[in-house]
Amino acid sequence: MSSRNIVVVGAGPVGTVAALACARLGHRVTLLEAEQRVNDAPRASTTQPPTLEIIEALGLIDEYIARGLVAPTFQFWDRPSMRLVAEFDFGCLKDETRYPYVVQTEQHKLALMGIERLKAMGQAVRMGTRVTGLSQDADSVTVETEQGPLRADYVIGCDGGRSTVRKSLGIEFEGFTWPERFLVITTQFDFAAALHGLGKRWECETISLKPYPCAHVLHSFIDAILALRAEGLRASDVARIRCPIAEHMIGIVCEPREQKIAPQNDWQGRGSLPYSLAEALVTGRLDGTSYRGDAATRGEIRALAAKIEYEVDRSAKPNQFKGWVIAELNEGRVLEKIEPYNRGSAERPLRDFDILKKFRDNAGARFDEARIADIETAVKSLTGPGAVRRLGAACSI
């Protein structure tokens, strides 16, 4: 077969596949596309077995499957009743094709694969080149573009429903418009990452437990201030406390400053960095009885909270609840404590003793010691027969 000079108009999936097929047969190809880039808006994505065989012949099948989702079955559902109408099992075609399944790969990905392969083969790809018309004689075709004319032995029109090539040839676009309207929605949400390990990994192993009754981002700061207190720090020693904190946390626990220093109720206190640290340092604890002390204690806590400031921690990492406390003392010394991770996280899991203590403290607000012991026993025997029933009975009010 002698080599021909072929112009393909339209760099969608049809155009790039046609251009690549011609190039693999030894022809010189120029692919023209009116837009500067391939349109990646949501369009067709389901590729049937016969088309997969064509993609295989083009040498793209491995990459195409790797960039898509393999679906061995295809389902039709009735939306109002949420009833499965039919399921097509492509496994029935296993003796007819090497690809007894469909692949969900958006069509723009196929176009981009084809363009990259054409460039690697030394073929011409001209983006931003709009075709305005064409004419032919007995020997060749002249393609008019906004950048000037091109001559070719053949032109393949793949420029969509408003095809300039088709209109130039006087070919009608026969058909009809469906009366229904369809909505196509796409998202950049990474479902693969979200579903990674589904059914294989216990997500509860990565869930942080809360040892303190306050905003989760504060826990490492509470650990840090209590650690300094255990080393001898007291509220009366403090000239100023600085807390470097991740910038996205500032609006949650540091501002507005007036409210964070003097919260009007316990819920505001639980979301305050200066007040929670001040209460922990003044009382030596932060538990279910906190945020409701007498007037004298609250006054001492607010006075200390006014000395606690924040600054942006540029070293903070995403999704890390880091606590950093720098205490400047009246005598001039500086004490510093950093807790990289909150206690109760996967990086710093709570001890069984800590979990039990928090449960007992919380349950004590509702149950007596005997009932609390019954609940603990029921939880520890959850793997036995009737365990859920016993736990429910123990927790009933």
Secondary structure by P-SEA (a helix, b strand, c coil): ccccbbbbccccaaaaaaaaaaaaabbbbbbbbcccccccccccccccaaaaaaaaaaccaaaaaaabbbbcbbbbbbccccccccccccccccccccccccccccaaaaaaaaaaaaaaabbbbbcccccccccccccbbbbbcccbbbbccbbbbccccccaaaaaacccbbbbbbcbbbbbbbbcccccccccccccccccccbbbbcccccccaaaaaaaaaaaaaaccccccccbbbbbcccccccccccccccccccccaaaaaacaaaaaaaaaaccccccccccccaaaaaaaaaaaaabbbbbccccccccbbbbbbbbcccbbbbbbbbccccccccccccaaaaaaaaaaaacccccaaaaaaaaaaaaaccccaaaaaaaaaacc
